[in-house]
């Protein structure tokens, strides 16, 4: 990632927890449900052990479950107000979820969703 502080601030707003001062480090990680570890490394950190490392194109794939459809709207609005670009404004998806997409500080697409009825 290009800016550890900006990235961790973004993901903290989505509920992930990082140790104090992690934004000043070249590597940060958090553990989520099921013991899954998510890790962030700066480009400089990756290059320190992989001289062939080249920052790639932004990707995507992380989706954050919100408590309800209103939270999808409010979290999306708060992150857009904080300067993160919206990819797709909140909408009611045909598969039974309120859904929205925005970009993290590295340009990756992040999804927000909540069930509009009973989970399928």
C-alpha positions as CSV (number, residue, x, y, z in Angstrom):
1,X,0.0,0.0,0.0
2,X,1.1,3.5,-0.7
3,X,0.0,5.1,2.6
4,X,-0.4,2.9,5.7
5,X,-2.0,5.7,7.8
6,X,-4.7,6.4,5.2
7,X,-5.4,2.7,4.6
8,X,-5.7,1.8,8.3
9,X,-7.9,4.9,9.0
10,X,-10.2,3.7,6.2
11,X,-10.5,0.2,7.6
12,X,-10.8,1.3,11.2
13,X,-13.9,3.2,10.1
14,X,-15.2,-0.2,8.9
15,X,-14.7,-1.7,12.3
16,X,-11.3,-3.4,12.0
17,X,-9.0,-3.0,14.9
18,X,-5.2,-2.4,14.8
19,X,-2.7,-1.8,17.6
20,X,-2.0,1.9,18.5
21,X,0.8,3.2,16.3
22,X,0.3,0.6,13.6
23,X,0.0,3.4,11.0
24,X,3.6,4.3,11.6
25,X,4.8,0.8,10.8
26,X,5.7,-0.8,7.5
27,X,3.5,-3.9,8.4
28,X,0.2,-4.1,10.2
29,X,-2.3,-6.9,10.8
30,X,-5.6,-7.7,12.5
31,X,-7.4,-10.9,13.3
32,X,-11.1,-11.2,12.3
33,X,-13.7,-13.9,13.0
34,X,-12.5,-17.4,12.7
35,X,-8.9,-16.4,13.4
36,X,-8.3,-15.1,9.8
37,X,-5.4,-12.7,9.8
38,X,-5.5,-9.7,7.4
39,X,-2.2,-8.1,6.7
40,X,-1.1,-4.8,5.2
41,X,2.4,-4.0,4.0
42,X,3.8,-0.8,2.5
43,X,5.3,-1.0,-1.0
44,X,8.7,-0.3,0.6
45,X,8.3,-3.1,3.1
46,X,7.4,-5.6,0.3
47,X,10.3,-4.4,-1.8
48,X,12.7,-4.9,1.1
49,X,12.4,-8.7,0.7
50,X,11.1,-8.9,-2.8
51,X,13.2,-6.7,-5.1
52,X,10.9,-7.6,-8.0
53,X,7.8,-6.2,-6.2
54,X,5.9,-3.8,-8.4
55,X,2.6,-2.2,-7.1
56,X,-0.2,-3.7,-9.1
57,X,-3.5,-2.5,-10.4
58,X,-6.1,-2.0,-7.7
59,X,-8.3,-5.0,-7.1
60,X,-11.2,-5.8,-4.9
61,X,-13.0,-8.5,-3.1
62,X,-13.6,-7.4,0.5
63,X,-17.2,-7.1,1.6
64,X,-18.3,-5.7,5.0
65,X,-21.6,-6.9,6.5
66,X,-23.5,-4.0,8.0
67,X,-26.2,-4.4,10.7
68,X,-29.0,-3.2,8.5
69,X,-29.7,-1.4,5.2
70,X,-29.6,2.0,7.0
71,X,-26.1,1.3,8.1
72,X,-25.0,0.6,4.5
73,X,-26.2,4.1,3.6
74,X,-24.7,5.8,6.6
75,X,-21.3,4.1,6.4
76,X,-21.1,4.8,2.7
77,X,-22.1,8.4,3.2
78,X,-19.5,8.8,6.0
79,X,-16.7,7.3,4.0
80,X,-17.5,9.4,0.9
81,X,-17.7,12.5,3.1
82,X,-14.2,11.6,4.4
83,X,-12.9,11.7,0.8
84,X,-13.2,8.1,-0.4
85,X,-14.7,7.8,-3.9
86,X,-18.0,6.0,-4.4
87,X,-18.0,3.3,-7.0
88,X,-21.7,2.7,-6.8
89,X,-24.2,4.5,-4.5
90,X,-26.3,2.3,-2.2
91,X,-29.0,0.3,-4.0
92,X,-31.4,-2.5,-3.3
93,X,-29.8,-5.5,-5.1
94,X,-32.1,-8.1,-6.6
95,X,-30.5,-10.9,-4.5
96,X,-32.0,-9.4,-1.3
97,X,-29.3,-7.1,0.0
98,X,-28.7,-3.3,0.3
99,X,-25.4,-2.9,-1.4
100,X,-22.8,-0.1,-2.0
101,X,-19.3,0.1,-3.3
102,X,-16.4,2.5,-2.7
103,X,-12.7,2.7,-3.1
104,X,-10.1,2.4,-0.3
105,X,-7.0,4.6,-0.3
106,X,-5.2,2.3,-2.7
107,X,-8.1,2.2,-5.2
108,X,-9.4,-1.2,-4.2
109,X,-13.2,-1.7,-4.4
110,X,-14.8,-2.4,-1.1
111,X,-18.4,-3.6,-0.8
112,X,-20.8,-2.8,2.0
113,X,-24.0,-4.9,2.4
114,X,-26.9,-5.8,4.6
115,X,-29.7,-8.2,4.2
116,X,-33.0,-6.5,3.4
117,X,-35.0,-9.5,4.6
118,X,-34.1,-13.0,5.8
119,X,-30.6,-14.1,4.5
120,X,-30.9,-16.4,1.6
